[in-house]
Each structure stands twice: as structure tokens, then as C-alpha cells.
Amino acid sequence: MSMKRVNPATGETIETVDSHTDAAVDARLEAAHERYLEWRDVPMHERCELLANAADVLRANVEEYAGLMTREMGKPIAQARSEVEKCAWVCEHYAEHAQSYLQDETLPSPPEAEAKVVHQPLGVVLAVMPWNYPFWQVFRFAAPNLAAGNVGVLKHASNVPGCAEAIADVFERAGFPADCFQALLVGGSRANEVVEDERVRAVTLTGSEPAGRAVAETAGKELKKTVLELGGSDPFVVLDDANLDAAVETGVQARLLNSGQSCIAAKRFIVHDAVYDEFIDAFVDAMASQTVGDPTDEATDVGPQAREDLMRDLHDQVQRSVQAGVECGGEPMDGDGYFYPPTVLTDVPPDAAAACEETFGPVAAVFRVDSERDAIDLANDSTLGLGASVWTEDLERGERVAREIGAGCTFVNELTKSDPRVPFGGIKDSGYGRELAAHGIKEFVNEKTVWVQDAQD
């Protein structure tokens, strides 16, 4: 079988990529396990040197990798270059900090004993990854896990098989031993079979809530550790004392980055009544002025949606929010490709699709609230809890509100983002576990107690 690829900017079919047979998958899992038995004993400083090499490979081939992302899933080329650079950054971050993150921890103990926690790798870790950030999502998993002594196998989204193969090639070019990181080119229906394989010891998934539940159920039956980063319906809270120019400028970026196809994009704009009219006027003008078009054009702000079915689903959500006011956008664009314009919905009913569901595209739902308390309550009125953003000139107030919002991360006067220096992940139906920083590298290690005591005479 083969994986069909379609350029979302043109609707044209790109050359197909052959899927792996059952025998090929089995061989790759066996090779991964055998490699782990050696890789876990490689000194960490040597593993980190190879990660630094990977950063060099990424930067040396940025145009190749950025162009591949743009062809396979439509990311605007400038943003694709930035994604490659961010992948290099996360490699360098763990090359520099993995040793300190995983150093032995000394614990209280009686005088005659010494107690420590040591960190040891688990084995083969399966990563089930999405198409929207086809390099970054993978590297934020791979960098800490390879540094920790695990090996990785990647089941990537079926519309970005070229990216999957290119990522495996990055590690090969960087000098990693064969089979430290491999791509499994299989469809989604095969993922659970790989999860069940006894050679796989842990699983991380970034994707939809149904996919997360399915993988978690299978892994749970096998008693395997999982980390899930699922959907988000992130609130962007604009309080009455916010810097509106900054809130509008960043709000547009937060909604439209990656053509709106981001779990941590700002999706529900919750604006205090005192500044609502001023905010909405500026926000609509800014959204409507964005350049939508060819993702290979440097001037493009918003590219196509990654697949035709995703564009149709997004438009269906807009149509199911028809009671809302459509301030701009609201219809698929004419011509080739899967283009949907920046769209702003106002007066959104609380039971409308745009209020209750994750809109995975350039659609912003704006809500008017009368008080700070109402803003917090509305921000928390969601089954999802990935990220949030709060805007206010009073930083103490901002931190207080941030602490009350139910999310895995909340930023004050900044858009929600993943950064190698801080942990990232969600709560509620947005998943569990953390990626990045020290917290992320410890998800798939055995935090093992070692107690050493003098023998008693």
C-alpha cells in the first residue's frame, strides 16, 4: 500500500510514499529494541554531542525541510523555516541541560545510609504525532528522550510521510547510531497494534481527543506509561485595563499562526465590556487585512488548510454558529486549494459550535463579559484545558487571574506557546503529562530509588 499526498495549496497529488509492511514494522521494532540495549549505556555527554550535531544538520538544511512541510501540509514558508529553527533550539537545549535535569537526587536518610533517586531510560518509546507541526512536535519528543537514553519510533500522520522520513534522516546525518530513531510508515489503524507490542515500553501522542483515548486505553491494558497532548479551546482574556494595541496585534498572531491549525491557538476571545467595542473594531480590521494565499510566497500570512475535509469541517462549525454575527470571512475561498479566510464571529451563543468545540482553523469566536469574574468563569467553561492568555496592565492582577484559569499553562500579556525551557501540557480533556524542560525529560525514565547502607557488625 502507499500513502497518498496532496498539496493543499493546489489540490494536486504529490508522488505517493510506500507504507511499511507488517514484516517491515516488526523488523524496525526489533532493531529499535536491540539498539536500546546498547544506547542506554552510551555516556550522556556523547548522546548530547549528537543532539548538538542534529541542530547543525537542521540549520544546514533549513530550506529543504521547510519546503517539504509547505508542500505536504501547506505551512507558510516563513513559518516553516521558523519551525526548523525551533527544532534546532530544542536539540541544543537538551544537549546543554539534559545532564543537570537527570542528575542524581540525594534524599534525606539516616546517618548510616545514603538514599538517592537515579534516572534510567525505559526503552523503546512510540510517538504518535500530528501533521500540523510536523517537525516540531516530533523533535520536542525526540530530543529529551534520546538524551535520556531511550530510542524512538515515530508513527506520523499519514499526510506527512516525507517529513517523517526526513526527521529520521536528520538523526542519521547527525551521527546517531542506526535505529536510534525510526519512522514507521503505517496508517492510524495500525497504531494500537504497535502500542501493544512488548518491545514498546511507553507512548506519547499529540492529536485528537478520540485518538488519545484509544491509545490510552490500549496502553493502560498493557501497563505502559503514556503522555497525551490533545485538543485545546484556549481562552484569550482581554481585561478592562489591557494594552489594546498589543492585545490586538498578538491576538491576531495567536489565532492565525500555522493558518489557525494549532492546539494552543487562541480560539475564544473573552473581552471586558469596557473595552469590547474598541477591541473588536481593531481586531476585525487586523484579521481582514491578513494576506491569504500561496504558502511558498514570503508575503503570505495564512496558507491553506491541510486537507479538504478539514476545511469542510471548519466551515460546518461556522455554519452551526449561524446565530453569531460574522464580522469578516465565513466562507471557503474560490479557486484551487483548501483556503479559508480569517473569520471573526461575535455574539456567539454559549451552545454554538464555535463556543463548545475546538475550531482548528482561522476562526475566532469573540465573547463580551461584564466583569473579571465573568471572564474567568467563561474561560473555565470548557471540557478542554490546554493553554490560556490574559491581558492586563496590572501584572499582579494578571498572575492572580492566570492562577484561576484551569489550564496546563497560562501566559500573561503573551500568546500561549511551547518553549523548551518550560513544561508544556494540558489538563481535563486536553490530556495529561508534560513535555519539555526538566519535567518532560523525566516522563519516560525510571525514577529509581537507590539506598546504600553500611553493613551492620
N, C-alpha and C positions, 0 to 999 in steps of 0.2 A: 504494500500500500504506500501511498505518498501523501504528503501534506500540501494542500492547495494554498497558495499565497496570492493575495490580491492587493495591488497598490490602491490604497483607499483614496488617493487624490485623483485617480483616473478611472478606477474600476477595472483596470486591465490586469490580467493574470500574469504573475511573475512565474519564473520557472519553479516547478514543484521540487520538494525535497523528500527523499525516500524515508519512510518510517523504519524504525528498528523492528526486526522480527523478535519473537519470543526467545529464540536462541541467542540473539544478539544482546537482548536485555539481560538474560541470565549470565552471559559471559562478562558483561560490564559490571554487574553486581559482584560477581566472584572476583574480578580484577580489583574492584574497589576495596573489598574486604581484605584481600591479600596485601594490597598497598598499605592499608591502615595498620596492619600488624608491624610494618616497618616504619611508617611515617610517625607514629606516636612516639617513637624513640629518637627521632631526629631532634637535636637540641633546638630550643625555641629560637635562639638568636639566628640559626640557619633558616628556620621557617620564615622568620621576619625579614631576613635579607631577600628571600624570594618574593615576598609580598612587595617590598620596595621595588624590585625588578618589574613586577606586574604594573605598578604605577607608571614606570618608564615606558613599558610597552603600550599602555593605553594612550599616553600623551603622544607617542611617536606615530600612532595610527589613528588619531582622532578623526580625521576626515573619512577614513574607511568605515569606522564604527558608527559615526554619526549618520553617514549616508545610508547605511544599512537599516538603522532604526527608522529613518524617514521613509524609505521605500516600503518597509514591511508594515509599519503601523501609523505612518503619517505625521510623526512628530516634526514641528517646525525645526529647520536645520540648526538655527542658533541655539535652540533649547536642547537639541540632541548633542551638540558639542559640549554644552554645559553639563549634561548628564555624564558624558565620558570623563570630564574633569572631576566631577564629584566622585566617580568611581575610583579615580586615581587617588583622591584625597582619603577615602576610607581605607584604601590599601596602606597608604603612608601612615595614617593614624594608628592602625593596629601594628604596623611594623615598629612604630615608636613606643606604643603604650601597652602592648599585649603582655610583656614581661611583668610590668608593675600590676596590671589588672589581675594576673593569675599568680602572683607571688603567694607563698605560704602565709597563712594567718595563724599567729600564736594566740592561744586561748588561755584563760585562767585555769590553773591546775595546782595540785598540792606540791609542796617543795620537792618531793622525791620523784616527780614526773614532769614530763613536758607534753603538752597537747597542742596539736596543730590541725588546721584544715589544709589539705593539699588538693590541687585541681588537676584531674586527669580526664582525658578525652573519652568519649563514649564509643566512637566507631564511625560507621557509615551513616551520614545524615542525608535524608532526602529533602530536596527543596522543590516545592510545587509553586511555580511563580507565574505572575500575570504578564500581559502584553503591554500595559500602559507605561511602565518604566522598565523596558526590557533588559537594560544593563544594570541600572542602579539597584533594583530590587534584588537582583542576584548577588551583586558584589557586597551589599550590606549584610548578606548572609555568609558569603564565601570567605571574606577577609577574616572575620573573627574566628570562624570555625577552622579554617586551615591553620591559622596561627595557634589555635588551641591544641592541634594535633588530630582533629577529625579529618575525614575525607568527605567530599561532597558528590552527590549525583543530582542532576537537575532535570526535572520534568517541567519544561517550559510550556507556555501557551502555544497552541497549535498554529497560530498565525505568525509566530516569530521564530521559526526553526533556525533561520540563518543567524539570528542573534545568539541563540543557544550554542550553535557550533562555534561562532566567533569567540564567545566567552571562554569556552573550553580551550580554544586556541591561544587566548591571552596567557593562560597559565602555562601552557606548553612552551610558548615563546619566552616566558619569564624564567624558565628553567626548572619548574616543578617536576618531580618525578612522574612518570607515566601513571595515569589512572588516579591521581590525587583529586582531580575534578573532571567529571564526565557528564555529557549531555545524553539523556535518554529521549529519543525522538519517538514518543508514543502519544496516543490520544488520551483525553481525560478519563475515558472508561477504564484505562489500564492502571491509573494511579493507585487505586486501592489494592490491586494485586502487588504492586511494588511495596506499598506500606506494610503489607502482611509478610513480606519476605524476611526470614530470620536474620539475614545479613544486614538489614537496615535497622538501626538502633534508635533513630529519632526522626521526627518530621517537622519541617516548618512550611507553612502555607501562607501566602498572601493572595487573597482573592475574595470571592463572594461568600456570603453567609452560608448558603446551602453547601457549597464546596467545602467550607471549613467544618461544618457539622458532619459531613460524610467522612472526611479524613479523620476527624477527632474520634468518631465512633469506631472506625476500624482500628486506629492506633490504640484507643483505650482498651479494646478487646485483647490487643497484643501486649498491653502494659508498656507502651512506648511513649516517651516524652514528646510533647508537641508544643509548638508556638504558633498562634494564629493571629494574623493581622487581616481583618476583614473590612467591611464597608464602613463608611462614615457619612454623617449628615451634619457636618461641622457648623456650629453657630459662629457668626461674626457679629459681635455685640458692639454697637456704637452708642455710648452713653452721652448724656447731655453736655458734658464738658470735653468731648473728644476734639482733637485737631481734625477737622473735617477734610481739609485738603489731603492730609496724609492718609486718613481712613479711606477716602475715595480712591486715591492712587493705588494703595496697597490692596484694597478690596477688589478692584478690577483684576489685578495680578493674581490674587488668591483664588478668584473664581475661574480665570481663563488659562492659567498655567497648564501646559500639556493639552491645550484645546478643551479644557474643562474636565479632562478624564483623569481625575486623581481622587483617591480615597480621602485625602486630607484637604481637598479644595474647600473653600468657604462656600457653603450651599444655602444656608439660611441666614439672611441678613436681618438682624434684630435691632431696630433703630428707635431711640427715645423720641417721643413725640416733639420735644422741644427743638430738635434738630432734624426731624424727619424730612420736611419739605426741602430744606436746603440740601440735605444729603442726596435725596432721590433725584433732584434735578441734575446735580453734578454727576452722579453715578450713572444715570441713564445716558447722558451725553458722552461720558467716557467709554461706556460699553459699546455704544453705537458707532463710535469713531474707530474701533479696532479694525485692522486690516485682516480680512479672511481670504485665504486663497492658497496658492501653490506652496506647499511646505518647504520646497527647495529654494524659494525666494527669501533672501535675507530680510526683506521688509515685512514678511508675513508674521502676524501676531497669533492668529488662530488657524490651524490646519484642519483637515478633515477629521471626522470621527473614524475610529479604527476599522469598523465594519459597517456594512449597510444595515444589518439587523440591529446594531446598537443605536444607529441614528433613528431608525423607526421606533425603537423602544423609548428613546428620549422624547420624540415628538408625541408619542402616545401619552406620556406623562404630562406634557404641556397641555394636550387636549383634554385630559382628565382633570385639569385645573382651570377649566374654562371660566369659572366664576371669577377668577382673578383677572386683574387688569394687565394687559400685555403692553408694556411701555416701549419695548423695541424687540425686534426679532420675532420668533414664534412660529416660523415656517421653514422647512428644509429649503436650501438654496437651489436654484435651477442650474442645470449643466451637469458635467461629468463629476464623479466623485461623491463622497458622502459628507457634504458640508452642511453644518447647522450654525446659524449666526448667533452671536451673543444675544441673549434673551433676558429680559427683566420682567418679572411678574410681581405685581403689587396687589394689596387687598386679598391675600391668599387665604382661603378658608382653612381652618385647622384640620379638616378631614380631607383636603385635596392631596393629590399625589405628590405635588411639589413640596408639601409640608410634611408628609408622612413617609415618603420613600427617598432613597438616595437617587439624586439626579446626576448621572455620570456623563456630563457634558456641559456646555457653556450656558446653563440656565440658572439664574439667580432668583430666589424667592425672597421678597422683602416684606418684613412684618413691622407694624407700628406698635410700640408699647408705651405705657404711661409712666412707668417708674423703673428704677433699678431692680426692684424685687420682681416685677413682671418680666423683665428681661432675663433674669436668672431662671425663673420658673419655665419660661418658654424654651430657653436654651436646653434645659434638662428634660423637656417633654419629647423625648425620643428614645427608641429602643437602642440606638447607637450611641457610642461614646468614645470616638477616636480622638479628635482634637477640637480646639476652640480658640477663638481670638477675641480679645477685649480691648476696646479703645476708650481711653480717658487720659486727661492731662494730670490727674491725681494718681501717682504711682501706688500709694498705699491703698487707695480705693481699688485700683486695678488688681493688685495682688489679692485683696480680700474677695473680690468678685471671682477671680480666677480659681481660688480655692473652693468656691461653692459650686462651680460648674462640674458636672460629672463627666469627666473625660480623662483619657490617658495622658494628655498633655494640653496645657493652655498657655498661650502666649499673650502678653500684654503689649499693645502697640507694635505688633509684628504678626505676619501671617504664620499659620501653622506649617512647620517644616520638619523634616528628618535631618539630623545633624549628627555626625559621628561622635561628637563629644557628649551628647545627652541621650538618655534612654528613650526609646520610641515604642509605642504600642497602645492598645485600647482597652476599654472595659465594656461591660454589658455585651450586646450582640456584635460589637466591633472586635471581639476576640480576647486573647489573654497572652501573657508572656511579654518579653521585651526584647527589642533588637538594639544594637549599637551601644557605645560606651562600655563601661565595665559590666553593666547589667546584662547586656546582650551576649558578651563572650562567655558568661557563666551559665547561660541557659542549657547548653549541651555539654556540660562537663560534670563529672562526678566530684562533688564537694565532699571529699573523703576525710574522715577523722582519723588521725594517726596519733596514738597515745603511746609514749615511750617512758618506761618507768624502771628505775634501778631494781635489780633483783634483791629480795629481802634475804638477809643471812638467817 
